[in-house]
Amino acid sequence: MNFDFSDDQKFLKAEARKFLEANCPTSRVRGVLDDAAKGHDAELWRAVAAQGWLGCAIPEEHGGLGLGHIELCAIAEELGRVVAPIPFASTVYILAEALMLAGSDAQKAALLPKIAAGEVIGALAASEGPGAVGPATLKAVVEGGKLSGTKLPVTDGDIADVAIVLAKENGKPGLFLVDLAGAGVTREPLETLDPTRDAAKIVFDGAAAERLGEAGEGFALLEQVLDRAAVLLAFEQCGGADRCLEMAKDYALERYAFGRTIASYQAIKHKLADMYVKNELARSNAYYGAWALNTNAPELPLAASAARIAGSEAFWFGAKENIQTHGGIGFTWEMDCHLYYRRARQLSLVAGAPRVWKERLVSQLERRNAA
């Protein structure tokens, strides 16, 4: 079985890389980092929308390209390479996927075309503070179509137009669509390690909420959405991890110490080799996840968990070792190493921390072995 991209998909990936190298240099990432009020690069967001990437997996009848998830994975990897400061993940991996998975015909018709056109930014509001939210800890409530509760941190919450909110209705968990520009919504920006990805605290006080999917299936539906997002995030992490390895290798080949390049020293060789091994492991798991996602295979929860864990580990390790390979200069503001370090930490926490995904992986393995 060939898990590699097809020739057409490789062409799409190559063109995406050319576009992002030309339109998303690290100077643009720093522009958002230096001005926290921006939240994201609006010009780049419009340019990406013009490329049609936001509607890559959205069906043509809803204004998308209808290409599929494999093509979306290829684009995600290239976005990860340049640590693009745009709310692509929250909007495309989560909001669009949730609508395609459980949205009504009216909800799809109202939002999917706007997502594809770049007119709507999405956010997932599930967390209510430290720790994983569960049936016993969920406090947000919907009564009579009105939502009350507090969610934090919400990635891209300060710039989002629509949020998917996890809340209880009649004592049962559900997912709800909320217009963040409507009445009863208060937002407060939060400071995070990676200001190039906006975050906020959102307080709902009688905000209008429209249920997504069936009543009482909030956690089950959220898990399905997160499985899909996990695979796509894993490709972003693979892209970032590969770029960290390239940066470390290039610097090691040009930096001289004691009359020879530092790449010739065994300690540096070991760092680069360990980065390469973790990157290849992450890529293997990501490809498996992409196959499961594109075919809607029963193995998707297992494949998504493995891809998420391996991707988080590879990017985090690569970002650390990239700084270490650069030495003292790697810790400075002028170098780009910290941009990848920040994004590695941010991506490892969004849509569930590695600890949560490790628990899900073990649960999936236990279920498979018991079957």
C-alpha positions in Angstrom: 0.0 0.0 0.0 1.4 3.4 -1.0 0.8 6.1 1.6 2.7 8.8 -0.2 1.1 11.8 -2.0 0.1 11.3 -5.6 1.8 13.4 -8.3 -1.1 15.9 -8.4 -0.9 16.2 -4.6 2.8 16.7 -4.7 2.3 19.4 -7.3 -0.2 21.1 -5.1 2.2 20.9 -2.1 5.0 22.4 -4.2 2.9 25.3 -5.3 1.7 25.9 -1.8 5.3 26.0 -0.6 6.2 28.5 -3.4 3.3 30.7 -2.5 4.0 30.7 1.3 7.7 31.3 0.9 6.8 34.4 -1.2 3.9 35.6 0.9 4.7 34.4 4.4 8.4 35.2 5.3 9.2 35.2 9.0 9.1 39.0 8.9 5.3 38.7 8.6 5.1 36.3 11.5 7.2 38.8 13.5 4.8 41.6 12.5 2.0 39.8 14.4 4.3 38.9 17.2 5.3 42.6 17.7 1.7 43.8 17.5 -0.4 41.6 19.8 -3.5 43.7 18.9 -3.4 42.2 15.4 -4.3 38.7 16.4 -3.5 37.4 12.9 -2.2 38.5 9.5 -5.5 39.7 7.8 -3.8 40.3 4.5 -2.3 36.8 4.4 -5.7 35.3 5.4 -7.3 37.0 2.4 -4.5 35.8 0.1 -4.9 32.2 1.4 -8.7 32.4 0.9 -8.1 33.6 -2.7 -6.0 30.5 -3.3 -9.1 28.4 -2.4 -7.3 26.6 0.4 -10.0 27.3 3.0 -12.5 25.4 0.9 -10.1 22.6 0.0 -12.1 19.8 1.6 -15.5 21.6 1.5 -17.9 20.2 -1.2 -18.4 22.2 -4.4 -22.1 22.7 -3.7 -21.1 24.7 -0.6 -18.5 26.9 -2.4 -15.5 24.7 -1.8 -13.0 23.0 -4.1 -14.2 19.5 -3.1 -10.6 18.1 -3.4 -10.5 16.0 -0.2 -8.6 15.6 3.1 -5.3 14.4 1.6 -4.9 17.6 -0.3 -5.8 19.5 2.9 -3.1 17.6 4.7 -0.5 18.7 2.1 -1.5 22.3 2.6 -1.4 21.9 6.4 2.2 20.7 6.2 3.3 23.8 4.3 1.5 26.1 6.6 3.4 24.5 9.5 6.7 25.1 7.8 6.2 28.8 7.8 4.3 29.0 11.2 1.6 31.0 9.3 0.0 33.5 11.7 -3.6 32.9 10.6 -6.6 31.0 12.2 -6.5 28.3 9.6 -6.7 25.4 12.1 -9.6 26.8 14.1 -11.6 27.6 11.0 -10.9 24.8 8.7 -9.8 21.8 10.8 -12.5 22.4 13.5 -15.4 24.6 12.4 -15.7 23.4 8.8 -15.1 19.8 9.8 -17.8 20.0 12.5 -20.3 21.4 10.1 -19.6 18.8 7.5 -19.8 16.1 10.1 -22.9 17.1 12.0 -24.3 20.3 10.6 -27.9 20.6 9.3 -28.5 21.5 5.6 -29.3 25.0 6.8 -26.2 25.4 8.9 -24.0 24.1 6.1 -25.6 26.4 3.6 -25.2 29.4 5.9 -21.6 28.9 7.0 -19.6 26.7 4.7 -19.6 29.1 1.7 -18.5 31.9 4.0 -15.7 29.7 5.4 -14.5 28.9 1.9 -14.5 32.6 1.0 -12.5 33.6 4.1 -15.5 35.6 5.4 -15.8 33.6 8.7 -13.2 32.8 11.3 -14.0 29.9 13.7 -13.0 28.9 17.2 -13.6 26.0 19.5 -14.7 26.9 23.0 -14.6 23.7 25.1 -12.1 24.3 27.8 -13.1 26.0 31.0 -9.7 26.4 32.6 -6.9 24.1 33.6 -7.4 20.4 33.1 -9.5 18.4 30.6 -13.2 19.2 30.6 -15.5 16.3 31.3 -19.1 15.5 32.2 -18.5 16.1 35.9 -16.7 19.4 35.3 -18.7 21.0 32.5 -20.3 24.2 33.7 -21.6 26.0 30.7 -25.3 25.7 30.3 -27.9 26.2 27.5 -31.5 26.9 28.5 -34.1 27.9 26.1 -31.6 28.4 23.3 -29.5 30.8 25.5 -26.0 30.0 26.5 -24.3 31.0 29.8 -20.8 30.2 31.0 -17.1 31.0 30.7 -14.6 29.5 28.3 -10.8 29.9 28.4 -8.5 29.7 26.8 -10.2 29.9 23.4 -7.7 29.7 20.5 -8.5 32.5 18.0 -11.3 33.5 20.3 -10.6 37.2 20.1 -10.8 37.3 16.3 -13.4 34.6 15.6 -16.9 35.3 14.2 -18.4 31.9 15.1 -17.6 29.5 18.0 -18.4 25.9 18.6 -19.2 25.8 22.3 -19.4 22.7 24.5 -22.3 23.1 27.0 -25.0 21.2 28.9 -28.6 21.3 27.8 -31.2 19.6 30.0 -28.3 18.0 31.9 -26.8 16.5 28.7 -23.7 17.7 26.9 -24.0 19.2 23.4 -22.2 21.3 20.9 -23.6 24.7 19.9 -22.9 27.3 17.3 -22.7 30.8 18.7 -22.4 34.1 16.8 -19.6 35.9 18.7 -20.8 39.3 17.4 -24.2 38.8 19.0 -25.6 40.0 22.3 -24.5 38.3 25.5 -20.8 37.7 24.5 -17.9 39.3 26.2 -14.3 38.7 25.1 -11.0 39.3 26.9 -7.7 38.8 25.1 -5.2 36.5 26.9 -1.4 36.6 26.8 0.1 33.3 25.6 3.5 32.0 24.7 2.7 32.3 21.0 1.0 35.7 20.3 0.9 34.8 16.6 -2.1 32.6 17.5 -4.7 34.7 19.3 -6.4 33.4 22.5 -9.2 34.8 24.6 -11.4 34.3 27.6 -15.1 34.4 26.4 -18.0 35.0 28.8 -21.5 34.0 27.6 -24.4 35.6 29.3 -27.7 34.6 27.6 -26.1 34.4 24.1 -28.1 32.8 21.4 -27.0 29.3 20.7 -27.9 26.8 18.0 -27.3 23.1 18.6 -25.0 21.3 16.3 -25.9 17.6 15.8 -28.2 15.7 18.1 -29.1 16.4 21.7 -26.8 14.8 24.3 -24.1 13.7 21.9 -21.7 16.6 22.7 -18.7 14.7 23.9 -19.0 12.0 21.2 -19.3 14.6 18.5 -16.4 16.6 19.9 -14.2 13.5 19.9 -15.0 12.9 16.2 -14.2 16.5 15.4 -10.9 16.4 17.4 -9.9 13.2 15.7 -10.1 14.9 12.3 -8.4 18.0 13.6 -5.6 15.9 15.2 -4.5 14.4 11.8 -4.4 17.9 10.2 -2.6 19.4 13.1 -0.1 16.5 12.9 0.8 17.6 9.4 1.3 21.1 10.5 3.6 19.8 13.2 5.5 17.7 10.7 6.0 20.7 8.5 7.3 22.7 11.5 9.6 19.9 12.7 11.1 19.5 9.2 11.8 23.2 9.0 13.5 23.0 12.4 15.8 20.2 11.2 16.6 22.2 8.1 17.5 25.3 10.1 19.7 23.3 12.5 21.5 21.5 9.7 22.1 24.6 7.6 23.5 26.4 10.6 25.7 23.5 11.6 27.2 23.4 8.1 28.1 27.1 8.1 29.2 27.6 11.8 32.9 27.1 12.5 34.3 26.3 15.9 38.0 25.4 16.4 38.7 25.4 12.7 35.9 23.1 11.6 32.2 23.2 11.0 30.2 22.2 14.1 28.3 19.7 11.9 31.5 17.6 12.0 31.2 17.1 15.8 29.6 13.9 17.0 27.3 15.7 19.5 25.7 17.8 16.8 25.4 14.8 14.5 23.5 13.0 17.2 21.2 15.9 17.7 20.4 16.1 14.0 20.0 12.3 13.7 17.6 12.2 16.7 15.5 15.0 15.1 15.4 13.1 11.8 14.2 9.9 13.4 11.4 11.6 15.4 10.4 13.5 12.2 10.1 10.3 10.2 8.2 8.6 12.9 5.8 11.5 13.1 5.4 11.5 9.3 4.6 7.8 9.2 1.9 8.2 11.8 0.6 11.3 10.0 0.3 9.4 6.7 -1.6 6.6 8.5 -3.9 9.2 10.0 -4.4 10.9 6.6 -5.5 7.6 5.1 -7.9 6.9 7.9 -9.4 10.4 7.7 -9.8 10.4 3.9 -11.5 7.0 3.9 -13.4 7.5 7.2 -11.9 4.3 8.3 -12.8 2.7 11.7 -9.2 3.1 12.7 -9.4 6.9 12.6 -9.5 7.4 16.5 -6.4 5.2 16.9 -4.6 6.7 13.9 -5.4 10.2 15.0 -4.2 9.7 18.5 -0.9 8.2 17.3 -0.4 11.0 14.8 -1.1 13.7 17.4 1.3 12.2 19.9 4.1 11.7 17.4 3.6 15.1 15.8 3.7 16.9 19.1 6.8 15.1 20.2 8.7 15.6 16.9 7.9 19.4 16.7 8.7 20.0 20.4 11.9 18.1 20.2 13.0 19.7 16.9 12.3 23.2 18.2 14.4 22.6 21.3 17.3 21.0 19.5 17.2 23.7 16.8 17.9 26.3 19.5 20.6 24.1 21.1 22.3 23.6 17.8 22.4 27.3 17.2 24.0 27.7 20.7 23.9 31.1 22.5 22.6 33.0 19.4 19.7 30.6 19.2 18.1 32.1 22.3 18.1 35.7 20.9 15.2 37.6 19.5 16.9 38.2 16.2 17.0 34.4 15.3 13.9 32.7 14.1 14.3 29.7 16.4 11.9 31.0 19.0 9.1 31.4 16.4 9.1 27.6 16.0 9.6 27.0 19.7 6.5 29.1 20.5 4.4 27.4 17.8 5.5 23.9 18.9 4.2 24.6 22.4 1.0 26.2 21.1 0.1 23.3 18.7 0.9 20.7 21.3 -1.8 22.1 23.6 -4.6 23.2 21.2 -7.3 20.5 20.7 -6.1 18.6 23.7 -2.7 18.2 25.4 -0.4 15.2 24.6 -1.4 13.6 28.0 -5.1 13.5 26.8 -4.1 12.0 23.5 -1.9 9.4 25.2 -4.9 8.3 27.3 -7.1 8.1 24.2 -4.5 6.0 22.4 -4.3 3.5 25.3 -8.1 3.3 25.4 -8.3 2.7 21.7 -5.6 0.0 21.9 -7.4 -1.7 24.8 -10.7 -1.7 22.8 -9.0 -3.2 19.8 -7.3 -5.9 21.8 -10.5 -6.8 23.6 -12.5 -7.1 20.3 
